[in-house]
């Protein structure tokens, strides 16, 4: 998991 993937992953959770 790269930093970019982590940001996108956290972004989706924060969006919900």
C-alpha distance matrix in Angstrom:
0.0 3.8 6.8 8.2 6.1 6.7 10.2 10.8 10.0 12.2 14.6 15.3 16.1 18.2 19.9 21.1
3.8 0.0 3.8 5.4 5.2 6.2 8.7 10.0 10.5 12.3 14.1 15.5 16.8 18.2 19.9 21.7
6.8 3.8 0.0 3.8 5.4 5.0 6.2 8.6 9.7 10.5 12.0 14.3 15.5 16.1 18.0 20.3
8.2 5.4 3.8 0.0 3.8 5.4 5.2 6.3 8.6 10.0 10.5 12.5 14.6 15.2 16.3 18.8
6.1 5.2 5.4 3.8 0.0 3.8 5.5 5.1 6.0 8.5 9.6 10.7 12.5 14.1 15.2 17.1
6.7 6.2 5.0 5.4 3.8 0.0 3.8 5.5 5.0 6.0 8.3 9.9 10.8 12.0 14.0 15.8
10.2 8.7 6.2 5.2 5.5 3.8 0.0 3.8 5.4 5.2 5.8 8.6 10.0 10.2 11.9 14.4
10.8 10.0 8.6 6.3 5.1 5.5 3.8 0.0 3.8 5.5 4.9 6.2 8.8 9.8 10.3 12.7
10.0 10.5 9.7 8.6 6.0 5.0 5.4 3.8 0.0 3.8 5.4 5.4 6.6 8.8 10.0 11.3
12.2 12.3 10.5 10.0 8.5 6.0 5.2 5.5 3.8 0.0 3.8 5.5 5.2 6.1 8.5 10.2
14.6 14.1 12.0 10.5 9.6 8.3 5.8 4.9 5.4 3.8 0.0 3.8 5.5 5.1 6.0 8.8
15.3 15.5 14.3 12.5 10.7 9.9 8.6 6.2 5.4 5.5 3.8 0.0 3.8 5.5 5.0 6.5
16.1 16.8 15.5 14.6 12.5 10.8 10.0 8.8 6.6 5.2 5.5 3.8 0.0 3.8 5.3 5.3
18.2 18.2 16.1 15.2 14.1 12.0 10.2 9.8 8.8 6.1 5.1 5.5 3.8 0.0 3.8 5.5
19.9 19.9 18.0 16.3 15.2 14.0 11.9 10.3 10.0 8.5 6.0 5.0 5.3 3.8 0.0 3.8
21.1 21.7 20.3 18.8 17.1 15.8 14.4 12.7 11.3 10.2 8.8 6.5 5.3 5.5 3.8 0.0
